[in-house]
Amino acid sequence: MGGPGARAAQRIREFGLHSLISVPMRARNTALGLTTFIRSRNPVSFQPDDVLLARELVARAALCVDNARRYTREHTAAVTLQRSLLPDVLVGGSALEVASGYLPADATDGVGGDWFDVIPLSGARVGLVVGDVVGHGINAAATMGRLRTAVQTLADMEMPPDELLAHLDDLVLRLSAERGDDEVARATAATFLGATCLYAVYDPVTRRCSIARAGHPPPVVVSPDGEVTFPEVPAGPPLGLGGMGFETTEIELAENSLLGLYTDGLIEGADRDMERGMARLGELLAHPDADLPTLCSSAVRDLVPAPQPDDIALLLVRTHALGGDDVVCWEVPVDPAAVADVRARATRQVEAWGLGDLAMTTELVVSELVTNAIRYATPPVRLRLLRDSRLTCEVSDASSTAPRLRHARSWDEGGRGLFLVAQLAHRWGARYTPDGKIIWAEQEIPPPP
C-alpha cells in the first residue's frame, strides 16, 4: 500500500537516516516551533546523553529567539506609536509654505523622541516647534507625544515662546517626579529627565518671528538672495532642569525667506562636529527658489546617507507676507456713538473683499467686541480685519483684563454678547500684548462657487 507515510519512509531509507530526536522549542510558556536532529552518516544511534544535549541546546536557542521576537515586537510598537504621534499633514495657511523630513533611528538603537509641528494661531500667525526627547524606546516616543500635545495646548493659550517653554519645563519636571516615585521604573527614568525644544511664532502681517529655545540647535535662515544665517537666539537650558529662565528673540524675515528647524541628529555626523554640520546644512539649503519638498528630502539624504543612532527631523518653511490689501485697521473713538460708524466700515470692507455672505455676521461680531471695549476697556481701542484662509476680526485695547464668557439667565438684561460671538464665529479667544490685549474672532471663508 502506498501513501504519504510510505513515500516518506522510502525517502528516509534512500538518504540513510536511521536515528531522530524531535525537541519542542518553548520559551516563557510559549511554543515557538519544533527542532529535529537526524543522524545518517554516523552509524551509532542517538543515546540518552544526546537527548539531554539536544534539549539544552534547544532551550537556549528558544530563549534567544523569544528575546529577538519580543524586541522586534517592541520596536515595531514604538515605531508605530511614534509615527501615529507625528503630524500627518502640515498646514501653514497662506503665511507659510511647509515641508518636513523625518528619519527614524537605526533599529539597533531603538526609536527616539524627535518631533515637529506647525500650529495655526490667531491673527493669521503660525507656531513652529521642533523638539527632541532624551533616550530611546517606547518611553521616549510616549513622552514625545505628551510634550507635543502640551505644546499645542499652550500655543492655543496664546503664550509667547519663552513662557511656553517655561511651562513645558515644569511638565518635564513633573513627569520625572512621577517616574522617580516608581522604583521599578527608576531604571528607565533617564528617558524623562530631559528634552530640548525650539518654539517660534511667525506673523505674516509684520513679517516678524519670535523664537525661544531650550537647549536646542538654533534655526537656519536663508534670505531670498541666498544668504545663510543662524540667528543668535539664547540657548536656554534643556527642559527638565528647572530654576532657569528662557528668552525670546525677535527677528524680521523678508518675504520668501527660508526658515529651517531641525534636531541635532541631522547635523552631528560621524565626527560629532555640530558647527561643521550646521555649515553643511546652510550650504545645502542655500537655494531659496528650489522646490521645498525636494530641498528638504535632498538635505536629509545628503547629510545622513547611512543609518544613524538618533532620529532626524527637519522642518522647512518659506515665509509669505499678508499684503496691505488683506489687512485694514481703524482707531475707534471711546464713544458709544462710534460703534455704528465702525460697524458700517467693517461691512463695506468685507463686501469689498467679495465676502458678502459674511457681512451680517461680521457686523454683529464687530458691534459686540467694539461695544465691550468702549464700555469696559482702556483706550486706545483699535479694530483690525484680516483676510487670510479665514476672516479675522480683532479688537485691541490697553487693558490687561480679558472678558469672560457668560451664560445669561432668562431674566438677565445683558451678558449675551460674548456668547453670541462664540456661537457665530468659527473660534474666538484673547491674547495679551506688551500694550494690552486683543480679542479676536475668526470666520470660515466659504469656498468659491
C-alpha positions in Angstrom: 0.0 0.0 0.0 1.2 3.5 -0.8 0.6 6.8 0.8 2.5 9.8 2.3 3.9 7.6 5.1 5.2 5.0 2.7 6.8 7.6 0.5 8.4 9.3 3.5 9.8 6.0 4.7 11.2 5.3 1.2 13.0 8.7 1.2 14.4 8.1 4.7 15.9 4.8 3.5 17.4 6.4 0.4 19.3 9.0 2.4 20.4 6.5 5.1 18.6 8.2 8.0 18.4 5.9 11.0 18.1 8.0 14.2 16.0 11.0 15.1 15.4 13.4 18.0 12.5 15.9 18.0 12.6 18.6 20.7 9.8 21.2 21.1 11.1 24.8 21.1 9.5 26.6 24.1 10.3 29.8 26.0 8.3 31.5 28.7 5.4 29.1 28.3 5.1 29.8 24.6 5.6 27.2 21.8 7.9 28.6 19.1 8.4 25.6 17.0 9.9 22.1 16.7 13.6 21.3 16.3 14.6 18.0 14.7 18.1 16.3 14.8 18.7 13.4 12.4 21.7 11.1 12.1 22.7 9.4 8.9 26.5 9.0 8.2 27.3 8.2 11.9 26.1 4.6 12.3 25.7 5.0 16.1 22.2 5.8 17.1 21.4 8.7 19.4 21.9 8.0 23.1 20.3 9.4 26.2 23.2 11.9 26.6 22.5 13.2 23.1 18.9 13.8 24.0 20.0 15.8 27.1 22.4 17.9 24.9 19.7 18.5 22.3 17.2 19.7 24.9 19.7 22.0 26.5 20.7 23.4 23.1 17.1 24.0 22.0 16.2 25.6 25.3 19.0 28.2 24.9 18.1 28.8 21.3 14.4 29.2 22.2 15.3 31.9 24.7 17.3 33.8 22.1 14.6 33.5 19.5 12.0 34.7 22.0 14.1 37.7 23.0 14.5 38.6 19.4 10.8 38.2 18.8 10.0 40.4 21.8 12.5 43.1 20.8 11.1 43.2 17.2 7.6 43.5 18.6 8.5 46.3 21.0 10.5 48.1 18.3 7.6 47.8 15.9 5.2 49.1 18.5 7.5 52.0 19.3 7.8 53.0 15.6 4.0 52.7 15.2 3.4 54.8 18.3 5.9 57.4 17.2 4.5 57.6 13.7 1.0 58.0 15.0 2.0 60.8 17.2 3.7 62.8 14.5 1.5 65.1 12.3 0.2 63.5 9.1 -0.4 66.8 7.3 1.3 70.2 8.0 -0.7 73.3 7.1 0.9 76.8 7.1 -2.1 78.6 5.6 -1.2 81.5 3.3 1.5 82.6 5.8 3.9 79.7 5.2 4.8 77.0 2.7 5.7 73.9 4.7 7.8 70.8 4.1 9.2 68.2 6.5 11.6 65.3 6.6 11.9 62.6 9.2 14.2 59.5 9.6 13.8 57.1 12.5 16.9 55.9 14.3 18.7 52.7 13.3 16.7 49.7 14.6 19.7 48.6 16.7 19.5 51.8 18.8 15.7 52.0 19.2 13.2 54.6 18.4 14.0 58.2 19.6 11.7 61.1 20.6 12.1 63.7 17.9 9.0 65.6 16.9 7.9 68.7 15.0 4.7 70.6 14.4 3.0 73.5 12.7 0.2 75.1 14.8 -2.2 77.7 13.3 -2.7 80.6 15.7 -5.0 83.7 15.7 -4.3 86.7 13.5 -3.0 84.6 10.6 0.1 83.7 12.8 1.7 80.3 12.8 3.5 78.5 15.6 6.5 76.3 14.7 8.0 73.7 17.0 10.7 71.1 16.9 11.9 69.0 19.8 14.0 66.0 20.9 13.3 63.8 24.0 16.4 62.2 25.6 16.5 58.4 25.3 15.1 55.7 23.0 12.2 53.2 23.0 8.6 53.3 23.8 9.1 55.6 26.8 10.8 58.3 24.6 8.0 58.0 22.0 5.3 58.3 24.6 6.9 61.3 26.3 7.3 62.9 22.9 3.6 62.6 22.4 2.8 64.1 25.7 5.1 67.1 25.1 3.7 67.6 21.6 0.1 67.7 23.0 1.3 70.1 25.7 2.8 72.5 23.2 -0.4 72.5 21.2 -2.4 73.3 24.3 -0.1 76.0 25.5 0.1 77.5 22.0 -3.7 77.7 21.8 -3.5 79.8 25.0 -1.5 82.4 23.0 1.6 82.1 25.2 4.8 83.8 24.0 7.7 81.4 23.2 9.6 82.0 26.5 6.5 81.4 28.7 5.5 78.3 26.7 9.0 76.8 27.3 8.8 77.6 31.0 5.5 75.7 31.3 6.9 72.9 29.3 9.9 72.7 31.6 7.6 72.4 34.6 5.8 69.5 32.8 9.0 67.6 32.2 9.9 68.0 35.9 6.5 66.6 36.9 7.0 63.6 34.5 10.4 62.9 36.0 9.0 63.1 39.5 6.2 60.7 38.6 8.7 58.2 37.2 11.0 58.6 40.2 8.2 57.5 42.6 8.2 54.1 41.0 11.2 52.0 42.0 10.7 49.6 39.1 10.6 52.4 36.5 13.6 54.2 38.1 16.0 52.5 35.8 14.3 53.9 32.7 13.7 57.4 34.3 16.5 58.8 32.1 14.1 59.0 29.2 12.1 61.5 31.3 14.9 63.6 32.6 15.4 65.9 29.7 14.3 67.2 26.3 15.3 70.0 24.0 12.8 72.2 22.2 12.6 75.3 19.9 9.4 77.2 19.5 8.8 80.1 17.1 5.8 82.2 16.1 5.7 83.9 12.7 3.4 86.8 12.0 2.8 87.4 8.2 1.5 90.9 8.8 4.6 92.3 10.4 6.9 89.6 9.0 8.4 89.2 12.4 9.3 85.8 14.0 9.6 85.4 17.8 11.9 82.5 18.8 12.9 80.8 22.1 14.8 77.6 22.5 15.6 75.2 25.4 19.0 73.6 24.7 18.1 73.1 21.1 20.2 74.0 18.0 19.5 77.4 16.5 17.3 77.8 13.4 18.8 78.4 10.0 17.5 81.3 7.8 18.1 81.7 4.1 17.2 85.1 2.7 15.6 85.4 -0.8 19.1 86.2 -2.2 20.6 83.0 -0.8 22.4 84.4 2.2 22.6 81.9 5.1 22.5 83.0 8.8 21.9 81.3 12.1 20.1 83.8 14.3 21.6 84.4 17.8 18.8 83.0 19.9 19.8 82.5 23.6 20.2 78.7 24.1 18.4 78.4 27.4 18.7 75.2 29.5 17.3 71.8 28.3 13.8 71.0 29.5 13.7 69.2 32.9 16.5 71.1 34.7 14.2 73.8 36.3 15.1 77.0 38.0 16.3 78.8 34.9 14.6 81.1 32.5 14.2 81.3 28.8 14.4 84.3 26.5 12.5 85.3 23.3 14.4 86.8 20.4 12.5 88.6 17.6 13.8 88.6 14.0 12.4 90.1 10.8 12.1 87.9 7.8 11.9 89.1 4.3 9.1 87.7 2.2 10.1 84.3 0.6 12.8 83.7 3.2 13.5 80.1 4.1 13.4 79.1 7.8 14.7 75.7 8.9 14.2 74.0 12.3 16.0 70.7 12.9 17.2 68.2 15.5 20.8 67.6 16.4 20.9 64.2 14.7 20.8 66.0 11.3 24.0 68.0 11.9 26.1 65.9 14.3 27.5 63.5 11.7 30.1 60.8 12.4 32.7 63.4 13.7 30.1 64.9 16.2 31.2 68.4 15.0 27.9 70.4 15.1 29.3 73.6 13.8 30.6 71.8 10.7 27.2 70.1 10.3 25.4 73.5 10.6 27.6 74.9 7.9 26.9 72.0 5.7 23.2 72.3 6.2 23.3 76.0 5.3 25.1 75.2 2.1 22.5 72.6 1.1 19.6 75.0 1.9 21.2 78.0 0.1 18.7 77.6 -2.8 15.7 79.8 -1.8 13.9 79.3 -5.1 14.1 75.5 -5.1 11.0 73.3 -4.6 10.6 73.0 -0.8 9.8 69.2 -0.5 12.6 68.4 -2.9 15.0 70.6 -1.0 14.0 69.1 2.3 14.4 65.5 1.2 17.7 66.1 -0.6 19.2 67.9 2.5 18.3 64.9 4.7 19.7 62.4 2.2 23.0 64.3 1.7 23.6 64.9 5.4 22.6 61.4 6.6 23.4 58.9 3.8 23.6 55.9 6.2 21.6 54.6 9.2 22.3 56.7 12.3 21.9 56.1 16.1 19.5 59.1 16.5 16.2 60.2 15.0 16.3 63.1 12.5 13.7 65.8 12.0 13.9 68.7 9.6 11.1 71.3 9.2 11.4 73.8 6.4 9.1 76.8 5.9 9.0 79.5 3.2 7.5 82.7 4.6 4.9 84.9 2.9 3.6 88.3 3.9 0.0 89.3 4.2 -0.4 92.2 1.9 -1.8 95.6 2.6 -4.9 94.7 0.6 -5.7 91.9 3.1 -5.4 94.0 6.3 -7.3 97.1 7.4 -7.1 98.8 10.8 -9.1 101.7 12.3 -8.8 103.7 15.5 -12.1 103.6 17.5 -13.1 106.7 19.5 -14.1 106.0 23.0 -17.7 106.9 22.3 -20.7 104.6 22.1 -21.9 106.6 19.0 -18.7 105.5 17.2 -19.9 101.8 17.1 -22.3 102.4 14.2 -19.6 104.1 12.0 -17.0 101.3 12.7 -19.6 98.6 12.1 -20.5 100.2 8.7 -16.8 100.4 7.7 -16.3 96.8 8.5 -19.3 95.8 6.5 -18.2 97.8 3.5 -14.7 96.3 3.7 -15.9 92.7 3.9 -18.2 93.3 0.9 -15.2 94.9 -1.0 -13.3 91.7 -0.4 -16.1 89.7 -2.0 -17.2 88.2 1.2 -20.8 89.5 1.2 -22.0 86.2 2.8 -20.1 87.1 5.9 -21.1 90.7 6.1 -24.0 90.3 8.5 -22.1 88.0 10.9 -19.1 90.4 10.8 -21.4 93.3 11.6 -22.7 91.5 14.7 -19.2 90.4 15.9 -17.7 93.9 15.4 -20.6 95.5 17.2 -20.3 93.3 20.2 -16.5 93.4 20.5 -16.2 97.1 20.0 -19.0 97.9 22.3 -17.4 95.8 25.1 -14.0 97.5 24.5 -15.6 101.0 24.7 -17.6 100.1 27.8 -15.1 98.2 29.9 -11.6 98.5 28.5 -8.9 101.2 28.5 -8.1 103.3 25.3 -6.7 103.3 22.7 -9.2 100.9 21.0 -8.4 99.6 17.6 -10.3 97.4 15.1 -8.4 95.2 12.6 -9.8 93.0 9.9 -7.6 90.3 8.3 -8.4 88.3 5.2 -6.4 85.1 5.2 -7.5 81.5 5.0 -10.2 82.8 7.4 -11.7 86.2 8.1 -10.4 87.5 11.4 -11.8 90.4 13.4 -9.5 91.8 16.2 -10.3 94.5 18.7 -7.3 95.7 20.8 -7.2 97.9 23.8 -4.7 98.9 26.6 -6.4 96.8 29.3 -5.0 93.5 30.6 -8.3 92.2 31.8 -9.8 89.6 29.4 -13.6 89.1 29.1 -15.3 86.0 30.4 -17.9 84.1 28.5 -21.2 84.1 30.5 -24.4 82.1 30.0 -27.0 84.7 30.8 -30.2 83.6 32.6 -33.6 84.3 31.0 -34.3 87.4 33.1 -30.8 88.9 32.7 -30.7 92.1 30.5 -27.1 91.6 29.5 -24.3 89.1 29.4 -25.1 87.5 26.0 -22.7 89.5 23.7 -19.7 87.3 24.0 -21.8 84.2 24.0 -23.3 85.4 20.7 -19.8 85.9 19.3 -18.8 82.4 20.3 -21.8 81.0 18.5 -21.3 83.0 15.3 -17.5 82.6 15.0 -15.6 79.5 14.0 -13.4 80.2 17.0 -12.6 83.1 19.3 -10.1 84.0 22.0 -7.9 86.6 23.6 -4.1 87.1 23.6 -2.0 89.6 25.5 0.4 92.1 24.1 3.0 94.4 25.6 0.4 97.2 25.3 -2.7 95.4 26.5 -4.8 92.6 24.9 -6.5 91.6 21.7 -9.9 89.9 21.5 -10.3 88.1 18.2 -12.9 86.1 16.4 -12.5 84.0 13.2 -15.0 83.1 10.5 -14.6 80.4 7.9 -14.5 81.8 4.3 -16.9 79.9 2.1 -15.3 78.2 -0.9 -16.0 79.9 -4.3 -19.0 78.5 -6.2 
